[in-house]
């Protein structure tokens, strides 16, 4: 079994895209995320800018993290 991490729930003191590398550094290889306006602005900066698909893909590839699930809300 592989465990993943919800990027909205961990390392909330860091910008969203930085959390992908932090999850990898913590030993996880799978992550999920929410799309929409569910990310608190205080912890993610400008959520719409930080959640562009190309940026997420590049950060995940660099960190070796696979995005397993996305929630659209």
TORMIDREN-708475 format. One record per residue: residue number from 1; residue in three letters; x negated, z negated, y negated of N, C-alpha, C, O, CB in turn. Coordinates in pm, 1 decimal. Glycine has a CB too. Layout:
# residues N
     i    aa       n.xx       n.zz       n.yy      ca.xx      ca.zz      ca.yy       c.xx       c.zz       c.yy       o.xx       o.zz       o.yy      cb.xx      cb.zz      cb.yy
   NUM   ala          X          Z          Y          X          Z          Y          X          Z          Y          X          Z          Y          X          Z          Y
...
***
This chain:
# residues 73
     i    aa       n.xx       n.zz       n.yy      ca.xx      ca.zz      ca.yy       c.xx       c.zz       c.yy       o.xx       o.zz       o.yy      cb.xx      cb.zz      cb.yy
     1   unk      -84.3        0.0      117.1        0.0        0.0        0.0      -89.4        0.0     -124.2     -191.5      -68.6     -129.4       96.2     -122.0        0.6
     2   unk      -49.3       76.8     -221.5     -120.5       82.4     -348.7      -35.7       16.5     -456.3       84.6       40.9     -465.9     -154.4      228.8     -387.4
     3   unk      -98.8      -66.0     -535.9      -29.1     -130.6     -646.4      -60.1      -57.7     -775.8     -171.8      -10.5     -796.9      -68.5     -279.3     -657.1
     4   unk       39.3      -49.3     -861.3       22.3       10.5     -991.8       58.7      -89.5    -1100.3      106.4     -199.4    -1072.0      106.9      137.1    -1004.5
     5   unk       36.1      -51.0    -1221.5       59.2     -138.2    -1336.8      146.5      -64.6    -1437.6      127.6       54.8    -1460.9      -75.6     -182.3    -1402.2
     6   unk      242.1     -135.3    -1497.2      321.4      -79.4    -1605.6      242.7      -97.0    -1735.2      216.7     -209.4    -1778.1      462.3     -147.7    -1614.6
     7   unk      205.9       12.6    -1796.0      119.2        7.8    -1914.2      182.9      -62.6    -2033.8      111.6     -108.9    -2122.9       80.6      147.4    -1954.1
     8   unk      314.3      -71.4    -2037.3      379.9     -142.7    -2147.9      368.5     -293.9    -2135.3      387.8     -366.5    -2232.9      526.0     -103.9    -2155.1
     9   unk      337.3     -341.1    -2015.5      341.8     -484.5    -1989.9      205.0     -553.2    -1987.6      198.2     -676.0    -1984.5      409.9     -508.4    -1860.4
    10   unk       98.2     -477.2    -1989.2      -35.7     -536.1    -1980.0     -120.8     -496.2    -2099.9      -99.8     -391.5    -2161.2     -104.7     -493.1    -1849.7
    11   unk     -216.5     -581.4    -2131.6     -311.4     -553.7    -2240.3     -238.8     -514.8    -2369.2     -280.4     -422.4    -2439.1     -408.5     -441.8    -2199.0
    12   unk     -132.2     -584.7    -2399.4      -47.3     -549.0    -2514.0     -116.9     -566.6    -2648.7      -67.4     -518.5    -2750.6       78.4     -632.4    -2512.0
    13   unk     -229.1     -633.6    -2650.1     -303.3     -647.8    -2775.2     -386.8     -523.2    -2806.7     -450.5     -515.7    -2911.8     -393.8     -770.6    -2768.5
    14   unk     -386.3     -426.6    -2716.1     -463.1     -303.7    -2732.8     -370.3     -183.9    -2752.8     -255.8     -186.3    -2707.6     -554.1     -280.7    -2611.3
    15   unk     -418.4      -79.5    -2820.0     -338.9       43.1    -2833.3     -306.0      100.8    -2696.0     -379.8       80.6    -2599.6     -414.3      147.8    -2918.3
    16   unk     -194.9      172.3    -2688.5     -143.7      221.5    -2560.8     -247.4      300.7    -2481.4     -269.9      271.2    -2364.0      -22.4      307.6    -2584.6
    17   unk     -310.5      399.8    -2542.3     -403.8      484.0    -2467.8     -524.3      405.7    -2416.2     -578.1      439.1    -2310.6     -450.9      598.4    -2555.0
    18   unk     -567.2      303.7    -2487.1     -679.5      220.8    -2441.9     -644.4      142.4    -2316.0     -732.2      107.2    -2237.2     -721.9      124.3    -2552.5
    19   unk     -517.4      116.0    -2298.0     -473.8       38.4    -2181.0     -502.5      111.0    -2050.7     -522.8       46.6    -1947.8     -325.0        7.8    -2190.5
    20   unk     -504.6      242.4    -2052.9     -530.9      318.3    -1930.6     -669.9      285.7    -1877.8     -685.3      260.7    -1758.3     -517.1      470.0    -1956.1
    21   unk     -770.6      285.4    -1963.0     -905.7      250.4    -1919.7     -913.7      102.9    -1880.9     -982.8       68.0    -1785.2    -1007.4      281.9    -2030.7
    22   unk     -844.5       16.7    -1953.5     -845.3     -125.9    -1920.8     -783.8     -151.8    -1783.0     -831.2     -237.7    -1708.8     -769.4     -205.1    -2027.9
    23   unk     -679.5      -78.0    -1749.6     -619.0      -89.4    -1616.5     -720.2      -46.2    -1510.2     -733.9     -111.8    -1406.9     -489.4       -3.3    -1606.8
    24   unk     -789.8       62.3    -1535.1     -892.4      108.4    -1440.8    -1003.4        4.9    -1427.1    -1049.9      -22.7    -1316.6     -951.2      243.4    -1486.4
    25   unk    -1045.3      -52.1    -1538.9    -1150.6     -154.0    -1535.6    -1108.4     -277.5    -1457.7    -1192.2     -348.7    -1402.3    -1189.4     -193.8    -1676.7
    26   unk     -977.5     -302.7    -1453.7     -924.6     -416.9    -1378.6     -909.0     -384.6    -1229.4     -870.2     -471.1    -1150.9     -789.6     -460.2    -1437.0
    27   unk     -939.2     -259.8    -1190.4     -938.2     -223.1    -1049.7     -816.4     -147.4    -1001.6     -803.6     -120.5     -882.1     -951.8     -342.8     -970.2
    28   unk     -727.2     -112.9    -1091.7     -607.5      -38.1    -1052.6     -631.3      111.6    -1066.4     -705.5      155.0    -1154.4     -486.6      -80.8    -1137.6
    29   unk     -569.0      189.9     -980.4     -581.9      335.8     -985.4     -448.6      404.8    -1009.1     -442.8      527.5    -1017.6     -643.1      386.9     -856.9
    30   unk     -341.6      326.9    -1020.0     -208.5      382.3    -1041.7     -143.2      309.6    -1158.3     -159.8      188.7    -1174.2     -121.3      370.8     -913.6
    31   unk      -68.8      384.1    -1239.9       -0.8      323.6    -1354.0      132.3      394.5    -1377.5      151.4      509.7    -1338.4      -89.5      330.1    -1481.0
    32   unk      222.3      323.7    -1441.4      348.1      383.8    -1484.5      367.6      352.1    -1630.9      299.9      265.3    -1686.0      468.3      332.7    -1399.8
    33   unk      459.9      422.2    -1693.7      482.9      400.8    -1836.6      626.4      434.5    -1871.0      696.5      500.9    -1794.7      386.0      485.3    -1921.6
    34   unk      668.1      388.4    -1985.3      799.8      421.4    -2039.5      780.8      524.4    -2149.4      678.7      524.9    -2218.2      873.5      294.1    -2093.6
    35   unk      877.9      610.3    -2165.3      881.6      699.6    -2280.3     1002.3      662.3    -2364.2     1095.0      599.1    -2313.5      887.3      849.6    -2236.6
    36   unk     1003.4      698.7    -2487.9     1113.0      663.2    -2576.5     1070.0      555.0    -2672.9      951.2      541.2    -2702.2     1234.4      617.7    -2496.7
    37   unk     1164.1      479.3    -2721.7     1133.8      380.2    -2824.5     1128.4      239.4    -2767.6     1160.0      143.6    -2838.3     1236.6      386.9    -2935.4
    38   unk     1089.0      224.5    -2641.0     1089.6       93.7    -2576.5      960.8       15.1    -2596.7      957.6     -104.8    -2568.9     1114.7      110.2    -2430.5
    39   unk      855.7       78.9    -2644.0      729.3        9.3    -2662.7      730.1      -64.2    -2796.2      753.3       -2.5    -2900.1      611.0      107.9    -2655.5
    40   unk      705.3     -194.0    -2795.3      704.4     -268.7    -2922.1      597.5     -215.6    -3017.0      481.4     -205.0    -2977.5      681.0     -418.3    -2896.0
    41   unk      632.8     -182.0    -3139.9      536.1     -127.0    -3235.2      416.7     -217.9    -3259.9      306.2     -168.5    -3282.4      604.1      -98.9    -3365.5
    42   unk      435.7     -348.5    -3256.4      324.4     -438.9    -3285.9      211.4     -427.8    -3184.6       97.0     -460.5    -3216.0      373.8     -581.5    -3290.7
    43   unk      242.1     -381.8    -3062.6      139.4     -378.5    -2960.7       90.5     -238.3    -2927.2      -13.5     -223.7    -2862.9      190.2     -443.5    -2837.9
    44   unk      161.2     -137.4    -2968.2      123.6       -2.9    -2926.2       90.3       90.9    -3041.0       61.1      208.1    -3017.6      233.2       56.1    -2845.7
    45   unk       94.0       43.7    -3161.2       71.3      133.8    -3272.5      188.1      229.1    -3283.6      302.2      190.4    -3258.1      -60.7      210.8    -3255.7
    46   unk      162.4      349.6    -3320.2      267.6      450.0    -3328.2      290.7      506.9    -3188.5      216.4      594.0    -3143.1      230.4      563.0    -3429.7
    47   unk      394.2      457.3    -3120.7      418.3      491.7    -2980.9      436.5      641.0    -2960.5      389.0      694.6    -2860.4      539.7      418.5    -2929.7
    48   unk      502.9      709.2    -3050.9      525.9      852.2    -3032.7      395.2      930.9    -3038.7      377.9     1026.6    -2963.2      622.8      903.8    -3138.6
    49   unk      304.1      892.9    -3126.0      175.8      962.2    -3133.3       88.2      928.1    -3013.8       17.5     1014.9    -2962.5      103.4      926.8    -3262.9
    50   unk       91.8      803.5    -2968.8        3.4      761.8    -2860.1       54.3      806.5    -2723.9      -18.1      795.7    -2624.9      -13.0      611.7    -2861.3
    51   unk      176.4      856.0    -2716.9      232.2      896.6    -2588.0      248.4     1047.6    -2575.3      341.7     1094.8    -2510.3      365.5      829.8    -2566.9
    52   unk      160.9     1121.3    -2635.2      161.2     1264.9    -2616.3      104.7     1295.2    -2477.3        2.1     1239.9    -2437.8       78.9     1336.5    -2728.0
    53   unk      171.9     1382.5    -2404.4      135.9     1408.9    -2265.0      -10.7     1448.5    -2247.8      -76.7     1401.0    -2155.4      224.2     1518.0    -2209.3
    54   unk      -62.2     1534.0    -2334.7     -201.2     1578.6    -2320.7     -298.8     1462.1    -2338.4     -399.6     1454.3    -2268.2     -232.3     1689.3    -2423.0
    55   unk     -269.2     1372.6    -2431.3     -356.3     1257.1    -2452.9     -352.4     1162.0    -2334.0     -455.8     1109.8    -2292.3     -316.0     1183.0    -2580.2
    56   unk     -234.5     1139.9    -2280.2     -220.4     1052.4    -2163.4     -294.1     1112.7    -2044.8     -368.6     1043.6    -1975.3      -70.9     1030.0    -2128.6
    57   unk     -273.3     1240.0    -2022.3     -339.3     1307.9    -1910.1     -491.3     1297.1    -1921.3     -558.8     1264.8    -1823.6     -297.2     1456.2    -1904.6
    58   unk     -544.4     1323.9    -2039.3     -689.4     1318.5    -2059.1     -743.1     1177.4    -2037.6     -846.1     1159.4    -1972.6     -725.9     1367.4    -2199.4
    59   unk     -673.9     1077.3    -2091.9     -719.2      937.9    -2075.9     -712.2      894.9    -1930.0     -800.9      824.5    -1881.7     -634.2      842.7    -2162.8
    60   unk     -607.9      936.5    -1859.8     -592.8      899.4    -1718.4     -699.8      967.4    -1632.9     -758.2      904.2    -1544.8     -452.0      937.3    -1667.2
    61   unk     -725.0     1093.1    -1658.0     -829.0     1164.1    -1582.0     -965.2     1101.0    -1605.4    -1042.3     1082.4    -1511.3     -832.6     1313.0    -1620.6
    62   unk     -995.0     1068.4    -1729.5    -1123.1     1006.5    -1763.3    -1138.9      871.8    -1694.0    -1247.8      838.3    -1647.4    -1135.8      989.4    -1914.9
    63   unk    -1031.2      794.6    -1686.9    -1035.7      660.1    -1628.4    -1019.4      660.9    -1476.5    -1047.1      560.7    -1410.6     -927.8      573.8    -1690.1
    64   unk     -974.5      773.9    -1420.8     -948.8      778.9    -1277.6     -818.8      711.0    -1238.8     -804.9      661.8    -1126.8    -1062.2      715.9    -1203.4
    65   unk     -723.2      708.4    -1331.6     -592.5      646.0    -1307.7     -489.1      756.6    -1290.1     -488.6      855.5    -1363.3     -552.4      549.7    -1425.4
    66   unk     -402.9      738.2    -1193.0     -296.2      834.9    -1166.7     -164.2      778.8    -1216.8     -129.6      664.0    -1188.9     -287.3      868.7    -1015.4
    67   unk      -91.6      859.9    -1290.3       39.5      820.0    -1340.9      142.1      845.8    -1231.9      167.5      960.2    -1194.2       76.3      896.9    -1472.2
    68   unk      199.8      739.3    -1182.7      292.4      749.8    -1070.0      436.2      764.5    -1110.4      513.9      827.2    -1038.4      279.4      631.6     -983.4
    69   unk      474.2      709.6    -1221.6      614.8      710.3    -1258.2      628.9      700.2    -1408.7      550.8      632.6    -1475.7      689.7      595.9    -1189.2
    70   unk      728.7      767.7    -1460.3      758.7      758.8    -1602.4      905.3      727.3    -1618.1      989.5      783.8    -1548.3      721.7      889.4    -1676.8
    71   unk      936.1      638.4    -1708.3     1074.2      603.6    -1738.4     1107.1      662.5    -1875.0     1035.5      639.1    -1972.3     1096.8      447.9    -1735.8
    72   unk     1212.3      736.4    -1881.6     1254.1      794.8    -2008.3     1376.1      719.6    -2055.9     1475.5      707.9    -1984.2     1283.6      947.2    -1994.6
    73   unk     1367.6      667.1    -2181.1     1480.1      588.4    -2228.7     1508.9      611.9    -2372.5     1601.5      552.3    -2427.4     1455.9      444.8    -2206.8
***
